[in-house]
Amino acid sequence: GKVMKVSKMIMGKNWLHIQDGTGNPLKNHHDLVVTTMEEPEKGTIVTIEGTLSYERDFGAGYKYDVIVEDATIEK
């Protein structure tokens, strides 16, 4: 997918928002959140590998239906 946003060092990890053209933007199902220690640039096309979690709630407003955690990134 394409890296759309990078938020650095939140709760000790970098948080990425990636999109690959699937999902429905009207239902906000088109954006995948990924946590990683790596720092890809916004706009980079990446392949990720990590742990897929379902209904993950970190507290403080960080709640996700689906998230990929501790990902490694291939550019």
N, C-alpha and C positions, 0 to 999 in steps of 0.2 A: 504494500500500500504506500501511499504518499504521506509523508509527515506534514501535518497541517498546523500543529502547535507543539511547542516544547516548553514545559514548565520545570525549571531546574530545582533540584534539591528540596522537594516538598516531602516531609516525613522521611528524609534520608535517601530519596530516590528521585530520578528524573521521570516525569510523567509526559507521555506522548499521546497525541490524538492522531490517528491515522485513518485514511479513507482509501478504499479500493474501487469505488464506483458501485458497490452493492448496497443494499439497504434502502430505507425510505427516509429521506430528509424531513418529510412532513411529520413523521412519527419519531424523529430523532434516533433512527436505527441505522444510520449510515457512518457513524463515527465510532471507532474502537479505541479505547483507552488502554495504554500499555505502560507498565512500570519497568524501569531498567536503570542500570548504572551507566550505560553508554549515553553519548550526547550527539545524536545525528542532527544535522541542520534542517531547519524548516524547508520543505520543498523536496527533500531527498526521497527517492523511491527505495524502500527497504523490504526485506523479508525478515520476519520475527519468529523466534521460537521461545516459548516460555510455558508457564502453568496457566491454563484457562480456569478461571474461577467464576462461579455463578452466584448471583445475589450477594455480592460482597459489600459489607458496610464497615467502613473504617472509622465512622463517627465524624463529627465536625462538618457534615454536609457532603462527605465523600462516599456516596453510595452508587453502586453500579450493578446493572442487571448482569453484565458480562464484562470481564476485564482480563487481560493477559498480564501476569505478574512475573517479575524477575526475568525478563526477556533478554535474550542475546539478539544482536542485530547483524544482518548481512546486508551490505550495500551493493 
